[in-house]
Structure formats: structure tokens, C-alpha cells
Amino acid sequence: MSTDRTAQPGVLTPQPSRWGRFRLIALDVDGTLAGPNGTVSARTVAALERVERTGLRVVIITGRAYPNALALWQQAHLSAPLLICGGALTLQPPAMEVLDARYVPGEAVRAALELGGRLGLTVGLLTKEKIWVTKPGPLADLLRRINVTAAAMVTVDTLPEDEAQRFTAGTAPVLKLMLGGEPALMDRLAPELLDTLPGVVAVRSMPEFVEATAPEASTAGALQALARNMDVAPDEVIAVGNSDNDLGMLRGVGLAVVPADATPAALAAADLVVGAHHFEGLAEFLEALARARGRRPGAISAQLRGVLGSGVVSARARDLSRHSYDAWPVAVKWRRQHKSPYRPEAVVRPRSREQISSLLRWAGRERVPVTP
């Protein structure tokens, strides 16, 4: 898609008529949707809901545990799965069904616990249900705050013996492990930690923490797998992120969007730069996206032609008018008076069971009503 990188941030520079081709938008929470205080503005929540109503599925992505992402999902009335713990876990609300999970190898969990004990670090182990930490204190409190989970935080001395043994033996289903200390200490120890943890991908995620996930767990990989399961092509995806750990998902999609205060690497990967977070740049982008998709004529018929072929889909005015009525007397009266209670956006004449199945799958996925 052609964009103008020199345009004023927050302005949609691609042709509005092309926004209808996108079917999924994936948005990072930390630093992108949420500001430094970890909250998402009411304007952004409302804009997410407006975008979802246009038929563009909204996917929330976070490196944290799921409570904050689930709260946003509920507030914006979304429908797509959540990508949690940097892509290690894919959950489908509201039942929180596990669609995919990538666990940290047991040897890495054992190594992290040994390193934490030897170096005096706090070790945090994230599972689907709770966060396990080796000791209470400021770093455990920080993990609690950033993951918005007070009741699920437990320490080793409160665990039943059999459960504690599962963690120390490396057999617990750990999605992410974190080693933490004071920033100055982590500056000194981070190189050793990044090189020592076996069989994981480790990064310095915050001044206080090094975190690690399974090598096959990544935001990009989880997003690609989800898109495939939803029958969405890579060029039908918009990815929105702000930092270096978002680069994987920003590459290989139809449109990469970043705020103006993103990292230099993220800015270099962007197709479109929008306003900075403190200027509500992302909310402005989402509002403009909803307007562009909402006013685009023929969006549904165009998508249907892509699914079923052009020969069975019609958006001609004559066909739409003829199928605005049924045989009930009141409908016959409306037709004689040239009144139409509802005008369909497309008329489909399937020629096979396979086309009927494809139509209904598409309609269910895109939440478009079908009248037989």
C-alpha cells in the first residue's frame, strides 16, 4: 500500500477506498494502546469498538498476563482471540478457551531458579492461572501491578508441596519466566542472563527484568497462526506496535502502523506513522479507519466476490430492489408505494453446497446477517 511517510502523523494517507480489503487489525497494548500509566483512554476504547463494528476483527496483543487484555476486550465489545505473554498463549474469551500454548522448557525454568538463588534475584513464573514468585518484595509488587493481578500472585512458601515441586522440577506449564533486580544490578547481570538461559528466547524487557519465552513463542508467530485459522491472508492484516519487540509482527503484513513516539527501529519498519500516544494519535487513526471503512460503497459485495467468485454475487440496483421485499401483503403494499424497509448490500445465488458453506462461514466470521 502506498503511503506518505512525510505526512502529518495521525492523517490517513493511503486511498480510503482500499481500507475495505483489510480483515484483521492486531494491536499491541503496552506503550501502544496503553500509555505510561498502563491505561487505555476512553476515546481509544470507543474507537476500537467502532472499528470492530465495521467487520474488521480486532486482536489485542500483550506481553502481560491476560486480566488487563480481557478487560479491554470486554469494554470494547470485541470478538477475536487474545494473544497473551508475547504470543505464548492464545485465548478465546469469554470462556478463556486455550487455542494455542507454547511453554518454557523445564530446563530453562530450573536454570532460572538456580540463577535467581545464586545471584539474589526475584524469579517470576507466569502460568495461565497465576504468577509464582520466589520471594515477596518491591519486584513482586511491580509484577503484580503490570499484570493487573493481585489475587493470582503466590510465593513459594504459600504453595502446596506437590505444586512447588512441579515448578522446581520444571514440569509446571510456565508461559514466561522473568528474573528481576534493581536496574543497576540488572545492567551488570543482563548479558550473563541472556546467554545462560537454555532453550529460550530471552530479552531485557524492562530496566528491572529479563524475561524469556519458548523459542517457538512469538507475537509474530502467534499472529500468523491466528490469521491462518481465521482464513485471513497476510496482506489483509494491519499490525500496530511501538517497540523493537513488535518488529516481527510489523513485518510481513498488509500495513504496519506505529505512533510517532515509537522506537527508531519500529519507525523504520512503518508504512504509516500516526500521532504520538499523548496526542491520542492511535485513537484518531482508529476513528479515521472506521469512517473510511464505514463509508466505502460495495464493501460487502467486493468481499463476497473474493470468497465466492463474481458470477454468483450481484450488487446491481435492480437486484437489490427486487430482493428488498417478500410476499407478505404489507411488503407488496410497500413495493407498490416504492418503499423499501431494508435494502440488501448484495444478492448471492449459490450454485453448490460448497458455495453455501463458504458463504455462511464468511458471514459468521464477519458477523454479516444472511436472509435466505
C-alpha positions in Angstrom: 0.0 0.0 0.0 1.3 3.4 -0.9 1.9 5.7 2.0 3.5 9.1 2.5 6.0 8.9 5.4 6.3 12.7 5.5 2.6 13.3 6.1 1.4 14.8 9.3 1.1 12.0 11.9 -2.5 10.9 12.5 -3.7 11.5 8.9 -4.7 8.5 6.8 -2.6 8.9 3.6 -3.5 5.6 1.8 -6.5 5.8 -0.5 -9.6 5.4 1.6 -11.2 3.1 -1.0 -8.6 0.4 -0.2 -9.3 0.2 3.5 -12.1 -2.3 2.9 -9.7 -5.1 1.9 -8.3 -5.4 5.5 -10.0 -8.0 7.7 -7.9 -8.1 10.9 -6.1 -5.5 12.9 -3.6 -6.5 15.6 -2.7 -4.0 18.3 0.0 -4.1 21.0 -1.2 -2.9 24.4 2.0 -1.8 26.3 3.1 1.6 25.0 0.8 1.5 22.0 -2.8 1.2 23.2 -1.9 1.9 26.8 0.2 4.9 27.9 3.0 5.0 30.5 0.4 4.6 33.3 -0.8 1.3 31.8 -4.3 2.6 31.0 -6.2 2.8 27.7 -8.1 6.0 27.2 -11.9 6.0 26.9 -11.6 7.5 23.4 -9.4 4.7 22.2 -11.7 2.0 23.7 -14.7 3.6 21.8 -12.6 3.8 18.6 -11.8 0.1 18.9 -15.5 -0.7 19.2 -16.3 1.4 16.1 -13.6 -0.4 14.1 -14.9 -3.9 15.2 -18.4 -2.9 14.1 -17.1 -2.3 10.5 -16.3 -6.0 10.3 -12.5 -5.6 10.9 -11.6 -8.1 13.6 -9.6 -6.5 16.4 -6.9 -8.7 18.0 -5.4 -7.5 21.3 -1.7 -8.4 22.0 0.2 -8.1 25.2 3.3 -9.4 26.9 1.5 -9.5 30.2 -1.0 -11.9 31.8 -4.5 -11.7 30.5 -6.6 -9.7 33.0 -5.8 -6.3 31.5 -6.3 -7.5 27.9 -9.6 -9.2 28.9 -10.9 -6.1 30.5 -10.1 -4.1 27.3 -11.8 -6.9 25.2 -14.9 -6.6 27.3 -15.0 -2.8 27.3 -14.7 -2.6 23.5 -17.1 -5.5 22.9 -14.5 -7.4 20.8 -14.8 -10.9 19.5 -11.4 -12.2 18.3 -9.0 -14.2 20.5 -6.3 -12.6 22.7 -2.6 -13.1 22.3 -1.0 -13.2 25.7 2.5 -13.4 27.2 4.2 -12.2 24.0 2.4 -14.8 21.8 3.0 -17.8 24.2 -0.8 -18.2 24.8 -3.8 -17.7 22.6 -7.1 -17.4 24.5 -10.7 -17.1 23.3 -12.9 -15.1 25.7 -15.3 -15.1 27.3 -14.7 -18.8 28.4 -10.9 -18.2 28.1 -10.5 -21.4 25.9 -6.9 -22.1 25.2 -6.4 -22.2 21.4 -2.6 -22.5 21.5 0.1 -22.5 24.2 3.9 -22.6 24.0 5.6 -23.5 27.3 9.0 -22.7 28.5 11.3 -25.8 28.6 11.7 -27.3 32.0 15.5 -27.0 31.9 15.1 -23.2 31.5 12.8 -23.0 34.5 15.3 -24.9 36.6 18.2 -22.8 35.4 16.3 -19.6 36.2 15.5 -20.7 39.7 19.2 -21.6 40.2 20.4 -18.3 38.8 17.9 -16.4 40.9 19.0 -18.1 44.1 22.7 -17.7 43.4 22.5 -14.0 42.2 19.9 -12.8 44.7 17.3 -12.1 42.0 13.5 -12.4 42.1 12.2 -15.1 39.8 8.7 -14.8 38.4 7.0 -17.7 36.6 3.8 -16.9 34.6 1.1 -19.6 34.1 -2.4 -19.2 32.7 -3.9 -19.0 36.2 -1.3 -17.3 38.3 2.1 -15.7 38.8 4.5 -17.6 41.0 7.4 -15.6 42.6 10.3 -16.8 44.7 10.0 -14.0 47.2 7.8 -11.1 48.1 9.0 -7.5 47.9 9.1 -4.5 45.5 9.8 -6.6 42.4 6.9 -8.9 43.1 4.7 -5.9 43.7 5.9 -4.5 40.3 4.9 -7.8 38.6 1.5 -7.6 40.3 0.9 -4.0 39.0 2.0 -4.5 35.4 0.0 -7.7 35.1 -3.1 -6.4 37.0 -3.4 -9.5 39.0 -3.4 -9.3 42.8 -5.2 -12.5 43.8 -3.2 -14.7 41.5 0.2 -13.8 42.8 1.7 -16.5 45.0 5.1 -17.1 46.6 7.0 -20.4 47.1 6.2 -20.5 50.8 2.4 -20.5 50.2 2.4 -23.3 47.6 1.3 -26.8 48.4 4.4 -29.1 48.4 3.4 -31.0 45.3 2.8 -27.9 43.3 6.1 -26.3 44.4 7.9 -29.5 43.3 6.3 -29.1 39.8 7.9 -25.7 39.5 11.3 -26.7 40.8 11.3 -29.8 38.7 10.4 -27.8 35.6 7.2 -29.7 34.9 4.8 -26.8 35.5 3.2 -25.2 32.4 5.2 -21.9 32.5 4.4 -19.5 29.7 7.0 -16.9 30.6 9.8 -16.6 33.2 11.2 -13.3 34.5 14.4 -12.6 36.5 14.4 -9.3 38.3 16.6 -7.0 40.3 17.4 -3.3 40.8 18.2 -1.7 37.4 21.9 -1.1 38.2 22.2 -4.8 39.2 20.4 -5.9 36.0 22.6 -3.7 33.9 25.6 -5.7 35.2 23.9 -9.2 35.1 21.8 -9.0 31.9 24.5 -10.1 29.5 25.1 -13.3 31.6 21.4 -14.0 32.0 20.7 -13.5 28.3 23.5 -16.0 27.4 22.9 -18.5 30.1 19.2 -19.4 30.0 18.9 -22.6 27.8 16.4 -23.3 25.1 14.5 -19.9 25.3 14.4 -16.5 23.7 15.4 -14.0 26.3 15.2 -10.2 26.2 15.7 -7.3 28.6 12.0 -6.2 28.7 12.3 -3.5 31.5 15.1 -1.9 33.5 14.2 -4.3 36.3 13.7 -7.5 34.3 15.0 -10.1 31.8 12.2 -12.3 30.5 12.2 -15.5 28.5 9.7 -17.5 26.5 9.8 -20.7 24.5 11.7 -20.3 21.2 8.6 -21.0 19.2 6.5 -18.4 21.1 6.4 -15.0 19.5 3.9 -12.3 18.7 4.6 -12.7 15.0 4.2 -16.4 15.0 1.0 -16.3 17.1 -0.5 -13.7 14.9 0.4 -15.6 11.7 -1.2 -18.8 13.1 -4.3 -16.9 14.2 -4.7 -15.3 10.8 -4.4 -18.7 9.1 -7.0 -20.1 11.4 -9.3 -17.2 10.5 -8.6 -17.6 6.7 -7.0 -14.1 6.7 -4.1 -13.5 4.3 -1.0 -11.6 5.5 -1.8 -8.7 3.2 -5.3 -8.4 4.8 -3.7 -7.7 8.3 -2.9 -4.3 9.9 -0.3 -4.5 12.7 0.1 -1.7 15.2 3.1 -1.6 17.6 5.7 0.8 19.0 8.8 -1.0 20.1 11.6 -3.4 18.9 9.7 -6.5 20.2 6.9 -5.6 17.8 9.1 -5.7 14.7 8.2 -9.4 14.0 4.5 -8.6 13.6 5.1 -5.3 11.8 6.9 -7.1 9.0 5.1 -9.2 6.5 1.6 -7.7 6.9 -0.5 -5.5 4.7 0.1 -2.4 6.7 2.4 -1.6 9.6 1.3 1.3 11.8 3.4 2.9 14.6 2.9 6.0 16.7 5.3 9.0 16.3 7.0 8.3 19.6 7.9 4.7 18.7 11.4 3.4 18.8 13.7 4.1 15.8 13.6 0.5 14.6 9.8 0.5 14.7 9.6 3.8 12.9 11.9 2.4 10.2 9.5 -0.6 9.7 6.4 1.5 9.5 4.2 2.0 6.5 2.1 4.6 8.3 3.1 6.9 11.2 0.3 8.2 13.4 0.3 10.8 16.2 2.0 10.1 19.5 0.2 8.4 22.3 -0.2 11.6 24.4 -1.8 13.3 21.5 -4.4 10.4 21.1 -2.8 9.6 17.8 -3.9 6.0 17.7 -7.4 6.9 18.7 -7.5 9.4 15.8 -6.2 6.7 13.4 -8.8 4.2 14.5 -11.6 6.7 14.2 -10.5 7.6 10.7 -10.2 3.9 9.8 -13.8 3.3 11.0 -15.0 6.2 9.0 -13.2 5.1 5.8 -14.5 1.6 6.0 -18.0 2.7 7.0 -18.5 4.9 4.0 -16.9 2.6 1.4 -19.6 1.6 -1.0 -19.8 -2.1 -2.1 -17.5 -3.4 0.6 -19.6 -6.5 1.4 -20.2 -7.4 -2.3 -16.5 -7.0 -3.0 -15.6 -9.3 -0.2 -18.2 -11.8 -1.3 -16.8 -11.9 -4.8 -13.4 -12.7 -3.3 -14.9 -15.6 -1.4 -17.4 -17.0 -4.0 -16.4 -15.6 -7.3 -18.0 -12.7 -9.3 -20.5 -14.9 -11.1 -22.8 -15.5 -8.2 -22.7 -12.1 -6.5 -24.7 -9.1 -7.6 -24.9 -5.5 -6.3 -26.9 -4.2 -9.2 -29.6 -1.7 -8.1 -32.4 -3.8 -9.8 -31.4 -7.0 -8.0 -31.1 -5.2 -4.7 -34.5 -3.6 -5.1 -36.2 -6.9 -6.1 -34.9 -8.6 -3.0 -35.9 -5.9 -0.6 -39.4 -7.4 -0.3 -41.1 -10.7 0.4 -44.6 -11.9 -0.4 -46.3 -10.7 2.7 -49.2 -8.3 2.0 -47.6 -5.4 3.8 -44.4 -5.9 1.7 -46.5 -6.0 -1.5 -48.0 -2.7 -0.4 -44.6 -1.2 0.3 -43.4 -2.2 -3.1 -46.4 -0.6 -4.9 -45.7 2.6 -2.9 -42.0 2.3 -3.8 -41.0 2.0 -0.2 -38.2 -0.3 0.9 -37.9 -1.3 4.6 -34.5 -2.7 4.0 -32.2 -2.8 1.0 -29.6 -5.6 1.0 -26.0 -4.8 0.2 -25.6 -7.9 -2.0 -27.6 -10.7 -3.6 -26.0 -14.1 -3.8 -27.1 -17.0 -5.9 -25.0 -20.0 -4.8 -24.5 -22.8 -7.3 -23.3 -25.5 -5.0 -23.3 -26.7 -1.4 -19.7 -25.7 -1.1 -20.6 -22.1 -2.0 -23.4 -22.1 0.5 -21.0 -23.4 3.2 -18.4 -20.8 2.2 -21.0 -18.0 2.3 -22.2 -19.0 5.8 -18.7 -19.4 7.1 -17.8 -15.9 5.8 -21.0 -14.4 7.2 -20.4 -15.9 10.6 -16.8 -14.8 10.7 -17.6 -11.2 9.6 -20.9 -11.1 11.6 -23.0 -10.2 8.5 -26.7 -11.3 8.6 -27.9 -13.6 5.8 -31.6 -13.7 4.8 -32.4 -16.9 2.7 
